[in-house]
Amino acid sequence: MINGVFMTNPELVMSMFRQAMKTSLLLSAPALISALVTGLFVSIFQASTQLNEQTLSFIPKLISVIGSIFIFGPWMLHLMINYINTLFINLPTIAHQCSL
């Protein structure tokens, strides 16, 4: 703020971008980590039993991702609501800065 006037600056844009990237990474992490761990276990099982069935790796990953979404869903919803709340609260400030 300079002389009572907000100025649009690269720091504001980078801060908004950083928060959006952090939120998207946190939202995708539970599903990706569960798919990674399940894929690792299925690959070890396939290598030890010499089964090379493609659906054997897909179905457990799908089940684990759906399970992780059910388990972490309330936390993910809370995270999204907080991000959108923060964005809507700051929207008048951002619009005011862009109109100057």
C-alpha positions, 0 to 999 in steps of 0.5 A: 500500500502506497499513500493509501492505494494498493498497487498490483505487484508481482509478489501478490500474484506469486503469493496467490499462485503459490497458495493455489499450487500448495492447495492442489498438491495437498488435495492430490497427495492422498490419492497419489500416495495410496496409488503409489504404495498399492502399485509398489506392493502389487508390482512386488507380488507380480514379480514374486509370482511371475503374474503379468496380468494388467488388470491385476495392477489396475483394480487394486489401485482403483480401490485404494484411490477410492478408499483414500478419497473416502478416508481423506475426503472431509479433510480435503473438503475442509482444505478446499473450503478454506482456500476458496474462503480466503480467495473470496475474502481477498477478491475485493482487494484484488479487484480494487488493485486491478482497477487502479 
